Amino acid sequence: MGKIKEWREKGYFFDLHWAKTFARTIPTLLWLAIRHPLLVLNANKGCKEGPLNLRPDRLPYTIPSFSEDMKFCSSNKRYLRPTFLCDPYEPDIIAMAHKLGAFQKSDLDYAKSVYRFVNMKVRIDFSPPKSAVECLRRGHGTCIDKLNLFLALCRVAGIKGRYRLYSFQGVEELYDIYVAADPLVKKWVDALNFFVLHGSGEVYVDGKWQICDVSADFYHAPPQKIPIPHFGEDPADLWIKPAHGIWKPEGLPFGFKFFMSLPFYLFRGTGRAINKNIRGNFEKGKRMLEELDLEEYDKEIRKTYKPRWHDSARKASRVLDRL
């Protein structure tokens, strides 16, 4: 019974939160795919030029060699121990943590360094789920993949970290990049008025849980004229907000990787179309930041920025309640 309790604490089972999330979203997607099969067929055939993922040809960082004398936090306490897809004891995770300042900086300064590293160096894309160390070695991943990496790098340094999951609404700029690129996804999101899943993180620093959203790399902000996310800042104030409830598990459930991989294989063209859009926005952002200072850009854009939500949270909640 002790092991079952520990697994339940770690979030290894699909609980009521997951059941509600999938029950509200997956049937609608399947219904749309059945009703509009040509959307799926045409997407899978017609977007071969779109990339399967946005893995960089060369990593924009170097993973140091692991040494046996490298210090790391080995604990079975909640929010510090390994969980599914988030193993802080991986040698590459330990080595990268030391490179970023683990046990050399204060917890706050180190967590900020990790936050900036994951946001600035690891590219966001639409690809099958990866573990923390896989995300580090490949240099790309979804919001959840990047979150796995962020939490592993924090836990290995003795900083408690947990997931913050919810179905979400985004600003118009995000809708244009991630949703409008593919007709099937567009119909799905328009029918629900929210997207299935997003993950932010929370780390326990200076006596409180601080929200950290590492889902987008900083290069995506300037082309869309949105602010750069800050450590400890709730993304709901800027560009992405919960459409319904939030849950904060310690880890992800067994089966997450398998079930969340299915859409990437069933709707291959959808992934390629979205990645093509993301890549275009990323390249534009890189060119812009050759001439812009990131901090100065953020300071100026915040003076006038007001989020243009794709629709109201009230309407999204009503749609959720009816499903």
C-alpha positions in Angstrom: 0.0 0.0 0.0 2.9 2.3 0.7 4.1 2.1 -2.9 0.6 2.8 -4.2 0.3 5.9 -2.0 3.7 7.1 -3.3 2.6 6.6 -6.9 -0.6 8.4 -6.3 1.3 11.3 -4.7 3.6 11.4 -7.7 0.6 11.6 -10.1 1.3 8.3 -11.8 -2.4 7.5 -12.3 -4.8 9.2 -14.7 -7.1 10.8 -12.1 -10.3 12.8 -12.3 -8.5 15.9 -13.6 -7.1 14.0 -16.6 -10.5 12.2 -17.2 -12.3 15.6 -17.3 -9.8 17.2 -19.6 -9.8 14.3 -22.1 -13.6 13.9 -21.9 -14.1 17.5 -22.8 -11.7 17.5 -25.7 -10.9 14.2 -27.4 -14.5 13.3 -28.4 -14.8 16.6 -30.2 -11.6 16.1 -32.1 -12.6 12.6 -33.2 -16.0 13.8 -34.2 -14.4 16.5 -36.4 -12.0 14.0 -37.9 -14.9 11.7 -38.8 -17.1 14.5 -40.1 -14.3 16.1 -42.1 -12.0 13.3 -43.1 -10.7 15.3 -46.1 -9.1 17.8 -43.6 -7.0 15.0 -42.1 -6.2 13.4 -45.4 -5.3 16.6 -47.2 -3.2 17.8 -44.2 -1.3 14.5 -44.0 -0.6 14.6 -47.8 -0.2 18.3 -48.4 2.2 19.5 -45.8 5.3 17.3 -46.5 7.4 20.4 -46.7 6.6 21.2 -43.0 9.1 19.8 -40.5 8.3 16.9 -38.2 10.0 18.8 -35.4 12.2 21.8 -34.9 15.3 20.0 -33.6 18.2 22.3 -34.3 21.0 21.1 -36.5 23.4 22.0 -33.7 22.6 22.6 -30.1 22.9 26.3 -29.1 24.6 25.1 -25.9 27.1 22.5 -24.7 26.2 19.7 -22.2 29.2 19.3 -19.9 30.7 15.9 -19.1 29.4 14.4 -15.9 31.8 13.9 -13.0 31.2 11.6 -10.0 32.0 14.4 -7.6 29.2 16.7 -8.8 26.8 17.5 -6.0 23.1 16.9 -6.4 20.0 16.7 -4.3 19.0 13.0 -3.6 15.7 13.1 -1.7 12.5 11.2 -1.6 10.6 14.3 -0.4 7.6 15.4 -2.5 8.5 17.8 -5.3 12.2 16.9 -5.1 12.1 13.2 -6.1 12.1 11.8 -9.6 8.8 11.4 -11.4 7.7 10.0 -14.7 9.6 11.8 -17.6 11.3 14.1 -15.0 14.4 12.4 -13.6 16.8 14.9 -11.9 19.4 12.1 -11.3 20.3 11.8 -15.0 24.0 12.5 -15.4 23.4 15.1 -18.2 20.9 16.9 -16.0 23.3 17.0 -13.1 26.1 18.3 -15.3 24.0 21.0 -16.9 22.7 22.0 -13.5 26.3 22.7 -12.4 27.0 24.6 -15.5 24.0 26.8 -14.7 25.1 27.4 -11.2 23.6 24.8 -9.0 24.9 25.0 -5.4 26.9 28.1 -6.4 24.1 30.6 -6.6 21.2 31.4 -4.3 18.1 29.3 -5.0 16.4 32.3 -6.6 19.3 33.3 -8.9 19.8 29.6 -9.9 16.1 29.1 -10.7 16.1 32.3 -12.8 19.2 31.0 -14.7 17.4 27.7 -15.4 14.3 29.6 -16.4 16.2 31.8 -18.9 18.1 28.8 -20.3 15.0 26.7 -21.0 13.2 29.7 -22.5 16.1 31.0 -24.5 17.9 27.9 -25.7 15.3 25.1 -26.0 13.0 25.5 -29.0 9.2 25.1 -28.7 7.6 22.8 -31.3 4.8 20.3 -31.9 6.4 16.9 -31.5 5.9 13.6 -29.5 6.5 13.8 -25.7 10.0 13.6 -24.4 11.6 13.2 -21.0 13.6 15.9 -19.3 17.0 14.5 -20.5 15.7 13.8 -24.0 14.5 17.4 -24.3 18.0 18.6 -23.1 19.8 16.4 -25.6 17.6 17.3 -28.5 17.1 21.0 -27.8 13.4 21.1 -28.6 10.0 20.1 -27.3 6.4 20.9 -26.4 5.5 23.1 -23.4 5.3 19.9 -21.3 8.7 18.7 -22.5 10.3 22.0 -21.7 8.6 21.9 -18.3 10.0 18.4 -17.6 13.5 19.8 -18.2 12.9 23.0 -16.1 11.6 21.0 -13.1 14.4 18.4 -13.3 17.1 21.1 -13.3 15.4 22.7 -10.3 14.9 19.5 -8.3 18.4 18.3 -8.8 19.6 21.5 -7.1 17.2 21.0 -4.1 14.5 23.4 -5.3 11.0 21.9 -5.1 9.1 21.9 -8.4 5.6 20.9 -9.5 3.4 21.0 -12.6 0.6 23.5 -13.2 -1.7 22.1 -15.8 -4.9 23.4 -17.4 -6.9 23.7 -20.6 -6.3 27.2 -21.9 -7.2 30.2 -24.0 -4.6 32.3 -25.6 -4.2 35.7 -27.2 -4.9 36.3 -30.9 -1.2 36.2 -31.7 -0.9 32.6 -30.3 -4.0 31.6 -32.1 -2.5 32.8 -35.4 0.8 30.8 -34.9 -0.4 27.5 -33.3 -4.1 27.2 -34.3 -4.8 28.9 -37.6 -2.0 27.0 -39.3 -4.1 23.9 -39.6 -7.9 23.7 -40.5 -8.6 20.7 -38.3 -7.0 22.2 -35.2 -8.8 25.5 -36.0 -12.2 23.8 -36.1 -11.4 21.9 -32.9 -10.4 25.0 -30.9 -13.2 27.1 -32.4 -15.7 24.4 -31.4 -14.4 24.2 -27.8 -13.1 27.8 -27.4 -10.0 26.4 -25.6 -7.1 24.1 -26.2 -6.7 20.7 -24.5 -3.6 21.2 -22.3 -0.9 23.6 -21.3 1.7 23.3 -18.6 3.4 26.0 -16.5 5.6 25.2 -13.6 5.8 26.2 -10.0 9.0 26.2 -7.9 9.3 26.8 -4.2 11.8 29.7 -3.7 12.1 32.2 -0.9 9.2 30.7 1.0 6.6 30.7 -1.7 5.6 28.9 -4.9 6.5 31.0 -7.9 4.9 30.5 -11.3 7.3 29.8 -14.2 6.1 29.4 -17.8 8.8 28.1 -20.0 6.6 27.1 -22.9 7.7 29.7 -25.5 11.3 30.7 -26.4 12.0 34.4 -26.3 12.4 34.6 -30.0 8.7 34.3 -30.6 7.7 37.5 -28.7 9.0 40.3 -30.9 7.3 39.3 -34.2 4.0 39.1 -32.4 4.6 42.2 -30.3 4.0 40.5 -27.0 6.0 40.8 -23.8 8.8 38.5 -22.8 7.6 36.2 -19.9 9.4 36.8 -16.6 10.3 34.4 -13.8 7.5 34.4 -11.2 5.0 36.0 -13.6 1.5 34.5 -14.2 1.1 34.0 -18.0 -2.6 34.7 -17.5 -1.7 38.4 -17.2 -0.1 38.4 -20.6 -0.8 35.7 -23.2 -2.3 32.4 -22.0 -4.9 31.8 -19.3 -6.9 28.8 -17.8 -10.2 28.2 -19.5 -11.5 26.3 -16.5 -9.7 24.7 -13.5 -6.0 24.3 -12.6 -4.4 21.2 -11.1 -0.9 21.0 -9.6 0.4 17.4 -9.7 3.9 16.4 -8.6 4.4 14.5 -11.8 2.9 13.1 -15.0 1.0 9.8 -15.2 2.2 6.5 -16.6 0.9 6.3 -20.1 1.2 10.0 -20.8 3.9 9.5 -23.4 2.0 6.9 -25.2 -1.4 8.6 -25.3 0.0 12.1 -26.1 2.1 10.6 -28.9 -1.0 9.3 -30.8 -2.1 12.7 -32.2 1.4 13.2 -33.7 1.1 10.0 -35.7 -2.6 10.1 -36.5 -2.5 13.8 -37.6 1.0 14.1 -39.0 0.2 16.8 -41.4 -1.3 18.9 -38.6 2.0 18.8 -36.8 4.0 19.7 -39.9 1.7 22.7 -40.6 2.0 24.0 -37.1 5.8 23.5 -37.0 6.1 25.3 -40.3 4.3 28.3 -38.8 6.4 28.2 -35.6 9.6 27.9 -37.6 8.7 31.0 -39.7 7.9 33.0 -36.5 11.1 31.8 -34.9 13.3 32.8 -37.8 11.7 36.2 -37.9 12.3 36.7 -34.2 16.0 35.8 -34.6 16.4 38.4 -37.3 14.7 41.0 -35.2 16.8 40.3 -32.1 19.9 40.9 -34.1 19.0 44.5 -34.0 16.9 44.7 -30.7 18.0 44.4 -27.1 15.7 41.8 -25.5 15.3 43.6 -22.2 14.8 47.0 -23.9 12.2 45.5 -26.2 10.3 44.0 -23.3 10.4 47.2 -21.3 9.0 49.2 -24.2 6.3 46.8 -25.3 4.9 46.5 -21.7 4.1 50.2 -21.7 1.3 49.8 -24.3 0.6 46.0 -24.4 -2.9 44.8 -23.7 -3.7 41.1 -24.3 -6.3 40.5 -27.1 -7.8 37.2 -25.9 -9.2 35.0 -28.7 -12.5 34.9 -26.7 -13.7 35.5 -23.2 -12.9 33.1 -20.4 -16.6 33.2 -19.4 -17.7 31.7 -22.8 -15.0 29.1 -22.6 -16.2 28.0 -19.2 -19.8 27.7 -20.5 -18.6 25.5 -23.4 -16.6 23.3 -20.9 -19.6 22.9 -18.6 -21.9 21.8 -21.5 -19.5 19.1 -22.8 
